[in-house]
Amino acid sequence: MRRDEVASLTGVSLSYYSRLEQGRELSPSPRVLEAMARVLRLGEEETRELFRLARPTARRRTKAPARVERVRPHLRQLIGSWSRTPAFIIGHAQDLLATNALADALYRDFAQCDNVLRMLFLDPVAKTFYRDSQQAKHRAVADLQQTAASTPGDARILELVGELSVRSCEFRSLWAREYTRVPPYEVKQMYHSVVGVLELRHEALAIRSAPGQQLVVLQAEPDSPSADGLALLGSVSATERPRRRNSADGS
């Protein structure tokens, strides 16, 4: 097997796997070692030897607690007050942690809005929603690779990469590549089933009070057709919410 194939099936980036081979990564997690043993089809004795080599000092290591990400209330209030601008907050593994009403309306065609990468690679809506879905996928994978390199062994990232590697051949292929940088956000064309084509500029802002979290803002040019489309989308979603509440009440 090629190095990139082993890295992809193990659920780590090519650069991280290369550091493992070269002995520059000194603390691989048990989950990574177990995945590597499975991919390489090691026997029981060979697997024990792999773990021994990965822990040469035989020191007992405390397991890192699971990373819990919460959005501060004032940030929820901030994006909630933006009625003309879709905005959301993502975590270090690109999980959607908080969204405002217009972002919910914008992504309403997706079956589940829980993680940027899962939406891109596992939901068929992404192919029609993004006019250039490949660009969006490359950026999301490159961003995740950089995060994985800085936090090796992160349980959430390993879980996400493992799921996507199994369920998406396209993700496996892109994850096997080594991105030297994260492509910048640009103006993106989207197609919404209610308002049609939208051209929105993406900006991702790091939240200093919560390392790893980003505030993503989508903006339309003032007085443009896209701005009119967002205004229409906002008015449609505002009228739909009371209807849904009424139907839930049986009235």
KAKA-V287461 format. One record per residue. N is the residue number from 0. SS is DSSP state (A for helix, B for strand, O for the rest). PHI is phi in whole degrees, -180 to 180 (* if undefined). D_LAST is the distance of its C-alpha to the last C-alpha in whole Angstrom. Layout:
n = <N,N>
ss = <SS,SS>
phi = <PHI,PHI>
d_last = <D_LAST,D_LAST>
//
This chain:
n = <0,1,2,3,4,5,6,7,8,9,10,11,12,13,14,15,16,17,18,19,20,21,22,23,24,25,26,27,28,29,30,31,32,33,34,35,36,37,38,39,40,41,42,43,44,45,46,47,48,49,50,51,52,53,54,55,56,57,58,59,60,61,62,63,64,65,66,67,68,69,70,71,72,73,74,75,76,77,78,79,80,81,82,83,84,85,86,87,88,89,90,91,92,93,94,95,96,97,98,99,100,101,102,103,104,105,106,107,108,109,110,111,112,113,114,115,116,117,118,119,120,121,122,123,124,125,126,127,128,129,130,131,132,133,134,135,136,137,138,139,140,141,142,143,144,145,146,147,148,149,150,151,152,153,154,155,156,157,158,159,160,161,162,163,164,165,166,167,168,169,170,171,172,173,174,175,176,177,178,179,180,181,182,183,184,185,186,187,188,189,190,191,192,193,194,195,196,197,198,199,200,201,202,203,204,205,206,207,208,209,210,211,212,213,214,215,216,217,218,219,220,221,222,223,224,225,226,227,228,229,230,231,232,233,234,235,236,237,238,239,240,241,242,243,244,245,246,247,248,249,250>
ss = <O,O,A,A,A,A,A,A,A,A,O,O,O,A,A,A,A,A,A,A,A,A,O,O,O,O,O,O,O,A,A,A,A,A,A,A,A,A,A,O,O,O,O,A,A,A,A,A,A,A,A,A,A,A,O,O,O,O,O,O,O,O,O,O,O,O,O,O,O,O,O,O,A,A,A,A,A,A,A,A,O,O,O,O,O,B,B,B,B,B,O,O,O,O,B,B,B,B,B,O,A,A,A,A,A,A,O,O,O,O,O,O,O,O,B,A,A,A,A,A,A,A,O,O,A,A,A,A,A,B,O,O,A,A,A,A,A,A,A,A,A,A,A,A,A,A,A,A,A,A,O,O,O,O,A,A,A,A,A,A,A,A,A,A,A,A,A,O,A,A,A,A,A,A,A,O,O,O,O,O,O,O,O,O,O,O,B,B,B,B,B,B,O,O,O,B,B,B,B,B,B,B,B,B,B,B,O,O,O,O,O,O,O,B,B,B,B,B,B,O,O,O,O,O,A,A,A,A,A,A,A,A,A,A,A,A,A,A,A,A,A,A,A,A,A,A,A,A,A,O,O>
phi = <*,-75,-59,-67,-69,-63,-62,-63,-70,-76,92,-126,-74,-62,-65,-67,-64,-63,-65,-62,-62,-87,77,-92,-105,-97,-141,-66,-76,-56,-64,-65,-65,-64,-65,-65,-62,-68,-64,-84,57,-78,-77,-62,-68,-66,-66,-61,-65,-60,-66,-65,-66,-79,-127,-63,-86,56,-82,-78,-110,-81,-75,-67,-66,-61,-82,-106,-110,-128,-96,-65,-55,-68,-74,-61,-65,-62,-70,-67,-81,-88,-88,-111,-131,-65,-152,-154,-118,-113,-90,-67,-102,66,-76,-79,-95,-157,-138,-96,-62,-72,-66,-60,-69,-65,-100,-65,-73,-76,-64,-150,-104,-125,-154,-59,-69,-64,-65,-70,-99,-111,-104,-63,-61,-58,-68,-97,-69,-93,-67,-129,-68,-64,-62,-64,-67,-60,-66,-64,-68,-62,-63,-67,-61,-63,-66,-64,-67,-86,-132,-61,82,-63,-63,-66,-67,-61,-63,-66,-63,-62,-63,-67,-65,-75,-95,-137,-64,-64,-63,-57,-66,-71,-66,-72,-76,-114,-88,-84,-156,-91,-58,-72,-68,-135,-67,-116,-96,-129,-122,-102,-64,-97,-111,84,-75,-129,-111,-128,-89,-95,-131,-114,-115,-69,-96,-67,-78,-141,-53,99,-88,-132,-98,-106,-120,-116,-122,-104,-63,-58,60,-102,-58,-69,-65,-64,-63,-65,-63,-65,-62,-65,-70,-66,-67,-68,-79,-76,-61,-62,-62,-65,-66,-63,-65,-68,-81,84,-101>
d_last = <62,62,61,58,57,57,56,53,52,53,50,52,53,57,58,57,59,62,62,62,65,67,66,65,61,62,59,57,54,55,52,54,57,55,54,57,59,56,57,60,60,63,64,63,67,66,63,64,67,64,62,66,67,63,64,68,68,66,65,62,59,56,52,50,47,44,43,39,38,36,35,36,33,34,34,31,30,33,31,28,29,30,28,30,32,31,32,32,35,36,39,42,41,39,35,33,32,30,28,27,24,26,28,25,24,27,28,24,26,28,27,27,29,31,34,36,39,36,34,37,39,37,34,35,33,35,38,36,34,37,40,43,41,45,45,42,43,47,46,43,46,49,47,46,50,51,48,50,53,53,51,53,51,48,46,42,44,46,43,42,45,45,42,42,46,45,42,43,47,46,46,49,51,50,50,54,54,56,54,56,54,50,50,48,45,45,43,41,39,36,34,30,28,26,29,32,35,35,38,38,40,40,41,42,43,44,43,46,44,43,45,44,41,40,38,37,36,36,37,37,40,39,39,39,37,35,34,32,31,30,28,26,25,24,22,20,19,18,16,15,14,11,9,10,9,5,6,8,6,4,0>
//
